[in-house]
Amino acid sequence: MTAHDLIARFPQIPPALRGHATLDRYASTFADLLGSAQKPSPCSASAPSRAHMAYLKLIGPLELVAIGLATKERALADMEALIARAEADRDGLIRELIPQGTPNQGGGCS
């Protein structure tokens, strides 16, 4: 996955982060998780799925830049830190991002 693919999938990624090499590395490093990530609905808050957790952990922090709760520099540094952790221990990082026992399908509205 490229940064262009990531932005096409999640247009809410703020313009301030677009065009940075870090975003392309982030997309490539986490392509498998980002490819299945899904923004949770309010109904899924009590039982998020793996796809929801991937979104919350990998895309959610980037959205904070768009609403002014994080700076571009902070988001880029956090992305670099996650990339470095994935390079050092990908399986351990994934277990931390998506805890064991997280269901494949989340709860929804009834």
C-alpha positions as CSV (number, residue, x, y, z in Angstrom):
1,M,0.0,0.0,0.0
2,T,1.3,3.5,-0.9
3,A,0.4,6.8,0.8
4,H,-1.8,7.5,-2.2
5,D,-3.7,4.3,-1.6
6,L,-4.0,5.1,2.1
7,I,-5.3,8.5,1.5
8,A,-7.8,7.2,-1.1
9,R,-9.0,4.7,1.5
10,F,-9.1,7.2,4.4
11,P,-9.6,10.7,3.0
12,Q,-9.8,12.0,6.5
13,I,-6.0,11.8,6.8
14,P,-5.2,15.5,7.1
15,P,-3.5,17.4,4.3
16,A,-0.7,18.4,6.6
17,L,0.5,14.8,6.6
18,R,0.2,14.2,2.9
19,G,3.4,14.2,0.9
20,H,5.6,13.1,3.7
21,A,7.9,10.1,3.1
22,T,6.9,8.9,6.6
23,L,3.3,8.5,5.5
24,D,4.4,6.3,2.6
25,R,6.6,4.2,4.9
26,Y,3.7,3.9,7.4
27,A,1.3,2.8,4.6
28,S,3.8,0.2,3.4
29,T,4.7,-1.1,6.9
30,F,1.1,-1.5,8.0
31,A,-0.5,-2.3,4.7
32,D,-2.1,-5.5,5.9
33,L,-3.7,-3.9,8.9
34,L,-4.6,-0.7,7.1
35,G,-6.1,-2.7,4.2
36,S,-8.6,-4.2,6.6
37,A,-9.1,-1.2,9.0
38,Q,-12.6,0.0,9.4
39,K,-13.8,3.1,11.2
40,P,-16.0,1.9,14.1
41,S,-19.5,3.2,14.5
42,P,-20.7,4.4,17.9
43,C,-22.6,1.1,18.3
44,S,-19.4,-0.9,18.1
45,A,-17.7,0.9,21.0
46,S,-18.6,-1.8,23.5
47,A,-17.2,-4.6,21.3
48,P,-14.7,-3.4,18.7
49,S,-13.4,-5.8,16.0
50,R,-9.9,-6.3,14.8
51,A,-10.7,-4.0,11.9
52,H,-12.0,-1.4,14.3
53,M,-8.9,-1.7,16.5
54,A,-6.6,-1.3,13.5
55,Y,-8.4,1.9,12.6
56,L,-8.4,3.3,16.1
57,K,-4.7,2.6,16.7
58,L,-3.3,3.5,13.2
59,I,-5.7,6.1,11.7
60,G,-7.4,7.6,14.7
61,P,-4.2,9.4,15.9
62,L,-3.7,10.9,12.5
63,E,-7.2,12.4,12.7
64,L,-6.2,14.3,15.8
65,V,-4.0,16.6,13.6
66,A,-7.1,17.6,11.5
67,I,-9.0,18.7,14.6
68,G,-6.1,20.4,16.2
69,L,-5.5,18.1,19.1
70,A,-2.0,17.0,17.8
71,T,0.6,18.7,15.7
72,K,1.9,17.4,12.4
73,E,5.3,17.0,13.9
74,R,3.9,14.9,16.8
75,A,2.0,12.7,14.4
76,L,5.0,12.1,12.2
77,A,7.2,11.3,15.2
78,D,4.5,8.8,16.5
79,M,4.3,7.2,13.0
80,E,8.1,6.9,12.9
81,A,8.1,5.3,16.4
82,L,5.5,2.8,15.3
83,I,7.5,1.9,12.1
84,A,10.6,1.4,14.2
85,R,8.8,-0.8,16.7
86,A,7.3,-2.8,13.8
87,E,10.8,-3.3,12.3
88,A,12.1,-4.4,15.7
89,D,9.2,-6.7,16.8
90,R,6.3,-6.7,14.4
91,D,4.4,-9.5,16.1
92,G,4.8,-8.0,19.5
93,L,3.6,-4.6,18.2
94,I,0.5,-6.1,16.5
95,R,-0.3,-8.0,19.7
96,E,-0.2,-4.7,21.6
97,L,-2.2,-2.8,19.0
98,I,-4.8,-5.5,18.6
99,P,-5.0,-7.5,21.9
100,Q,-5.4,-11.2,21.7
101,G,-9.1,-12.2,21.9
102,T,-10.3,-9.2,19.9
103,P,-13.1,-10.6,17.7
104,N,-12.9,-10.6,14.0
105,Q,-16.4,-9.2,13.9
106,G,-17.5,-6.4,16.2
107,G,-20.8,-5.8,17.9
108,G,-23.2,-3.5,16.1
109,C,-26.4,-1.7,16.4
110,S,-29.5,-3.8,16.9
